[in-house]
Amino acid sequence: MKKNKKIMLYILSAAIMEFCIFEFINSTLYRGVFNMGILIPFLTTVVYFSYVYLIQGSMRKRMNPSLIILFIIPLLLFIFFRPTYSFEQAKQLVYESGYDVSGIVVQNEERYRDTVPIYTEDTRIFIDYRDYHFEVDGRYFLVNPRSGVVIEMEQPYWH
């Protein structure tokens, strides 16, 4: 039984570590526009099935393929459905957009200001309803993280 607890602890630690890595990448590279809520059910399922397999005593027979698949699914979802443009790439799109801009102000202390909630009729399953937000020379821009479309706003979102 002690061995089962150790295995369960390893699996739980791996699931938490995988989530923390995704969250770190999402918060630093994408400023939180990837919908992390999609990954939580898969990681919870890994822990649940591990527990069930341990209770049934069938950990060795069915564990490896199914748990590996369940650990890989969030990775594949993140790789294939992440935003097309990271925050830095979106910043470069603003420079290249044809608007005459010089220096983008990045909110390092108040990082929540780097994205803004938006309303759109488009369905965004893996991407939150947020766009990148930039302040440049007293002007304000939004960049869609999926399409890269740059829009100049008439007034700032954050006052």
C-alpha positions as CSV (number, residue, x, y, z in Angstrom):
1,M,0.0,0.0,0.0
2,K,2.9,2.4,0.7
3,K,4.1,1.9,-2.9
4,N,0.7,2.9,-4.2
5,K,0.8,6.1,-2.2
6,K,4.2,6.9,-3.6
7,I,3.0,6.3,-7.2
8,M,-0.1,8.4,-6.6
9,L,2.1,11.2,-5.2
10,Y,4.3,11.1,-8.3
11,I,1.4,11.2,-10.6
12,L,-0.2,14.1,-8.7
13,S,3.1,16.0,-8.6
14,A,3.5,15.4,-12.4
15,A,0.0,16.7,-13.1
16,I,0.5,19.8,-10.9
17,M,3.9,20.4,-12.5
18,E,2.5,20.1,-16.0
19,F,-0.2,22.6,-15.2
20,C,2.3,25.0,-13.6
21,I,4.5,24.9,-16.7
22,F,1.5,25.6,-19.0
23,E,0.4,28.5,-16.7
24,F,3.9,30.0,-16.7
25,I,4.1,29.9,-20.5
26,N,0.6,31.3,-20.8
27,S,1.2,34.1,-18.4
28,T,4.6,35.1,-19.7
29,L,4.5,34.5,-23.4
30,Y,0.8,34.9,-24.1
31,R,-0.2,37.2,-21.1
32,G,-3.1,34.9,-20.2
33,V,-5.1,34.8,-23.5
34,F,-5.0,31.0,-23.7
35,N,-8.0,29.4,-21.9
36,M,-6.3,27.2,-19.2
37,G,-9.7,26.0,-18.0
38,I,-9.7,23.5,-21.0
39,L,-6.6,21.7,-19.6
40,I,-7.8,21.3,-16.0
41,P,-10.3,18.5,-16.7
42,F,-7.7,16.4,-18.5
43,L,-5.2,16.8,-15.6
44,T,-7.9,16.0,-13.1
45,T,-8.9,12.9,-15.1
46,V,-5.3,11.7,-14.9
47,V,-5.3,11.9,-11.1
48,Y,-8.7,10.3,-10.9
49,F,-7.9,7.4,-13.1
50,S,-4.6,6.9,-11.3
51,Y,-6.5,6.7,-8.0
52,V,-9.1,4.2,-9.5
53,Y,-6.3,2.0,-10.9
54,L,-4.5,2.0,-7.6
55,I,-7.6,1.0,-5.7
56,Q,-8.4,-1.8,-8.2
57,G,-4.9,-3.0,-8.1
58,S,-4.6,-2.9,-11.9
59,M,-2.1,-0.1,-12.0
60,R,0.5,-2.0,-14.1
61,K,-1.8,-3.5,-16.7
62,R,-3.7,-0.4,-17.9
63,M,-1.9,2.5,-16.3
64,N,0.9,3.2,-18.7
65,P,-0.9,3.7,-22.1
66,S,-3.9,5.5,-20.7
67,L,-2.1,7.8,-18.3
68,I,0.5,8.7,-20.9
69,I,-2.2,9.6,-23.3
70,L,-4.0,11.7,-20.7
71,F,-0.8,13.5,-19.9
72,I,-0.1,14.1,-23.6
73,I,-3.6,15.4,-24.5
74,P,-3.1,18.8,-22.6
75,L,0.3,19.2,-24.3
76,L,-1.2,18.6,-27.7
77,L,-4.1,21.0,-27.0
78,F,-1.7,23.6,-25.9
79,I,0.6,23.2,-28.9
80,F,-2.1,23.1,-31.6
81,F,-4.6,25.6,-30.2
82,R,-2.4,28.2,-28.5
83,P,-2.7,31.7,-29.8
84,T,-1.0,32.2,-33.2
85,Y,0.8,35.3,-31.9
86,S,2.6,35.7,-28.6
87,F,2.6,39.1,-26.8
88,E,6.0,40.0,-28.3
89,Q,5.0,38.9,-31.8
90,A,1.8,41.0,-31.4
91,K,4.0,44.0,-30.4
92,Q,6.0,43.5,-33.6
93,L,2.7,43.5,-35.6
94,V,1.8,46.9,-34.2
95,Y,5.2,48.2,-35.3
96,E,4.7,46.7,-38.8
97,S,1.0,47.6,-39.1
98,G,1.4,50.8,-41.1
99,Y,0.5,53.0,-38.2
100,D,3.2,55.5,-37.5
101,V,4.4,54.3,-34.0
102,S,7.7,54.6,-32.2
103,G,7.7,53.2,-28.7
104,I,5.3,50.8,-27.1
105,V,4.6,51.1,-23.4
106,V,4.5,47.7,-21.6
107,Q,2.8,47.5,-18.3
108,N,5.3,45.4,-16.3
109,E,3.8,46.3,-12.9
110,E,0.2,46.0,-13.9
111,R,0.4,43.1,-16.4
112,Y,-3.4,42.8,-16.5
113,R,-3.4,45.9,-18.6
114,D,-1.6,44.1,-21.4
115,T,-4.8,42.4,-22.4
116,V,-8.4,43.6,-22.5
117,P,-11.7,41.7,-22.4
118,I,-13.5,41.9,-25.7
119,Y,-16.9,41.0,-27.0
120,T,-17.0,39.1,-30.2
121,E,-19.5,37.0,-32.1
122,D,-16.7,34.6,-33.0
123,T,-16.5,31.5,-30.9
124,R,-13.2,31.2,-29.1
125,I,-12.9,27.8,-27.5
126,F,-9.2,27.6,-26.5
127,I,-8.5,31.4,-26.6
128,D,-10.1,33.6,-23.9
129,Y,-12.2,36.6,-25.0
130,R,-9.2,38.9,-24.5
131,D,-7.0,40.7,-27.0
132,Y,-3.5,42.2,-26.5
133,H,-3.6,45.8,-25.6
134,F,-0.8,48.3,-26.4
135,E,-0.2,51.9,-25.7
136,V,2.0,53.7,-28.2
137,D,2.6,57.5,-28.2
138,G,-0.7,58.2,-26.5
139,R,-2.6,56.0,-28.9
140,Y,-4.1,52.6,-28.1
141,F,-4.1,49.4,-30.1
142,L,-5.7,45.9,-29.9
143,V,-4.2,42.8,-31.5
144,N,-6.2,39.7,-32.0
145,P,-4.0,36.8,-30.6
146,R,-5.3,34.3,-33.2
147,S,-5.5,36.4,-36.4
148,G,-3.0,39.2,-35.7
149,V,-5.4,41.9,-36.8
150,V,-4.3,45.3,-35.4
151,I,-7.0,47.8,-34.5
152,E,-6.5,51.3,-33.3
153,M,-8.9,52.2,-30.5
154,E,-10.5,55.6,-30.2
155,Q,-10.0,55.8,-26.5
156,P,-8.0,53.8,-23.9
157,Y,-9.7,50.8,-22.3
158,W,-7.8,51.2,-19.0
159,H,-8.4,54.7,-17.6
